[in-house]
Amino acid sequence: MDWSLLQGFLELGRHGSLSAASRALGVSQPTLSRRLVLLEEALGVSLFLRGPRGLTPTAAGERLVKVAERMREAASWVPELMAAGHDPVSGVVRVTAPEAGLATGWLPKVLLPLRTLHPGLLVEISVDNRLVELGKREADIAIRNQRPRDAALTARAVGTYAWYLYAAPDYLATRPPAADLADLRHHDLLLYETPSDSRQARWLSQRRLLERVVLRSNSVDALAQAARVGYGVAMLPAFVADPDAALRRLFADRPITKMPMWLVTHAELKRSPRVQAVFRHLARRFDETRERPPR
């Protein structure tokens, strides 16, 4: 299959007209029109309905979009793969991680040795609690709390981290003692929740405690600060909250949940020397802290 035919098809679908698509590709309208005819003849189907409002994909055209998008993504990796065959460990590697002590504390510390080993390496740390699209080059390596489902991604389990309940001593002094989880119905609760992670909300809902939530955030750091100033009881990662003298752990031997950590990259990018060097370095550092929280 001639990639230029599919490339033209995708631009036609995106812009809905020959004129706009031809400008985007830098080819003439007759050339783009011929490419569409050749593609439709090769496949034996009509890909667009022609109308006064432009081009509308047929059912066959909509199915082809999914395949062509994957081919375009594969084509975008060609420069990266070619560079990987020649470049030493240098250039930019983008690492994304949630802010909860990982991106803001642990990563800068553990990445420092790479600075000495590879002076030409530039690491970009992106603080992001959402699941970024590695296939769309939003990052080269991601630290996630969910195993990726995309077969194009390579993932390695690097440990788990426990979440407990925490509050400020001054707050606890003004509320009834919490001897059991059922006593939380007398407390104000702080909820961590993101579009891709609703585990805490489910935990509270199962115990009929959602109505006790007085503050919710997609930032662990924000919730930790709210707990410090006495806003209520927050569910926080132990490696973030345990060293904090302004917080006290409730139910010390009862973690609320344990979340896995995954080190993820695109399968094709693992062939890049610089990405491979950072990925292996982070995996080793996680192995060193396995079974105990990263610091």
N, C-alpha and C positions, 0 to 999 in steps of 0.2 A: 504494500500500500504506500503510495506516494504521500509523504507527510505534507507536502505543500497543498495537496487537495483537501486534506483534513483541516489544515491550518486556515485555509480560505473558508471552509464550511463553518468553523468556529467563529470567525470574525463576522460572517454573514448572520449567524444566529445572534451574536452579541449586538450588532448594530441594526439589523433588520432592513438593511438596504444595500444595494450594490455600491452606490456612490460612497457611503460612509465606510464600508468595509474595504473598498479599494484604497481609500485614503489611508486607512490604518495600516494596511499591508504595503503601501507604496507601489501598487501595481495598477494597471489600467482596468477600467470596468469590463471591457471585452475579454481581457485575460482572465479576470476573476470569474466571469460568466462561463467561459469555456471550461475552467477548472470544475465548476459546479456540475456542468453537463457531464464531463468525464467521470466525476465521482458517482453521479446518479446512474450512469450507464454501467459503470463497473459493479455497482451494488445491485442494480436492477430494481431500484425503488425511487420514488420521489421523496426528496428531503424537505422541500419547502412548498407551501402554498403561496402563489403569487397573487397579490391583491392590491387595491388602491392604497392601502396603508403600509405596504411593503411586504416583506417576507415573513411568513409564520411557519415554524417547524411542523412537519407532519409527525405522526406517532413514531414513524421510523426515524425521523430526524431527531426527535427527543431521545430515543434509545441510543443513537449514534453519539450524541453529545457526551454521554457518560464515558464511552470508550475513548473518544477523541480528547477529552479532558485528561485522562490518564496518560495518553501519549504525549500531550503537551507538557505534563508534569515531568515525564521521563526525559523529554528533550531538554528541559531546563537544567537537568543535572549534568549535561555533557561538558560544559566549561569546568565545573567542579571536578569531574572525574579526570579530565585531561590535565588539570593543574596538579591533581593528586599524584600523577605519575612522575612529576618532575620537581615539584617544590619540596624543600625541607619543611620541618615543623615551624612554620612561620605563617603570618597572616592572621585573619580575624576568625575567632570561634565564638559564637553567641550561645550563652548558657542561660536558661531560664529556670527559675525556681520560685516556690512560694516564699513570701516574706517572713514567715514564722520561724525566725532564727536561722533559716538556711541561707537564703539569698542575702540577708542583712548581717549575718554574723559568721556562719560557718564557712561559706564559700570563699570570701576574701582571704580568710586565714589559710585554708587548705590549698588554694591556688597559688600562693606565694612561691613555693619551691619551683613551680614551672617557669617563673620569671627568670630564675638563675639558669635553669637547664636550657631554655629556649628564648633567648633575648628578642627574637623576631616575632614572638607570639603575642597577639593582642586579644585579650579575653574581654568580651562584653557580658556583663551580668544584667539580666532583665528580671526585675521583680514583678511577678505575675502569678496571681492565684488561679487563673483560668487554665484550661487545657489548650495550650497554644498549638497551632497547626504546623507541625514540623514539615509536612509535605509541601506547604506553601512558603517555606523558608523563613518563617517567623523566628525560628531559632535552629541551632544545630544540635544542641543537647538540651534535654529537659529533665528536671527532677520532678516526679509526679507522685501523687498518692493513689493513683489508679493504674492498673495494667492496661496498656493500649490495646485496642482491638484491630487496628490497622495492620494488615499483614506486611506492609511495606516498612514497618518500623521494627527496630531491634531494641529489645528491652531486657534489662537485667534487674532482678530483685536484689535490693541492697540493704534490706532490713525493715524494721517496723519501729514506730514510735507511739508511746502510750499517751493518752489524754486523760487528765484528771480534773476534778473541780477545785477551783481556787477562789479565794476572796481576801479582802484586806482585813487585818485584825480589828481595826476600828469598826468596820461594817459588821463583823461577826459579833462584836460586843453589844450591838444594839438589837440583835435578833435572837429568836429562840434557838437553843442549841440544836445542831443538826447531827443527831445520833444515828439516823438512818436515812436512806434515800427518800423515804416518804415524807420526811421533815422538810424537804425542799419546797413543799407547797406553801410554806411560810416565808419563803425567800424570793427576792427579785433575781431573775435569771438573765444571763447574757448569752446570746446565740451566735455562733459562727455558722454562716451559710453562704454558699456560692451556687451559681446555676448548675455546676457539675458535682456538687457535694452537699447533700442534704441529710447526712448521717446523724448529725446532732439533732436536727428537727425531728427525725423519725424516733430517736431515742426518747426525746421529751414527750412526743405524742403518745408513744406506747405507755408512758407513765402518767399521762394526763397532766402534764406540766407545761404544755405550750402556753396556756393562759397566763403563766407566771413570767413570761419573757417580757422584759421592759426595754431591751436594746438588742438589736441585731446588726451584724456587720460582716463584710467579706474580708476583713483584715484582722488577723490574730493580734497584731501589734496594737490595734485600736481597742480590741476587747481587753487585752492585758492592761492597758492604761486605764480603761474604764473601771476594771476591777481594783486597780491600785487606789483610785480616788474614792472607792466606796460605792460604786454604782450597783454592785450586786455580785452574784456568783457566776463565774465564767468557766467554761470548759476549755482548757488550754493544754498544749503539748508540755510534757514534763520537762523536756530539756530547755524550754523557754521560761517556764514559771518557777521551777524548783530553785534555781540560783537567785531568784528575786526575793530580797529580804522584805519587800513590801507586800508579799502575798503568802498566804498560808494554804496548804493543801488540805482539803476535806476528804475523809474516807481514804486515808493514806495508802491502804493496801488494796484498794478497789478501783482499778482503772475503768473509766467509762467506756472507752473504746481503744482499739489498737489499729493504727493505720499503716499499711505497707508503704514502702518507698521504692520507686522504680527509677532507674537511670535509663533514659530513652534517647535514641537517635534514629535517623533514617538509615535503612540498611545500606543504601548506596554511599552515604556520607562516611560510613565506617572505613571506607577505602581511602579517605583523605588522611594523610599523615598527621595533620594538625588536629583534626577532630578525633582521630583515634588516640592520639597522645593525651588529650584532655579527658576523653572518656575513660581510658585505662587508669589515669591518675586518680580520677574521682572514685572509680570503682575500688581501687586499692584503699583509699582513705575511708570509704564506707566500710570496707571489710575490717579495717582496724578498729572501728567503733561498733561493730556488729554486737548485738545483745546489750548495748548500752547507748544512751542518747548521744548524738553528735554534739560536741561542744565548740 
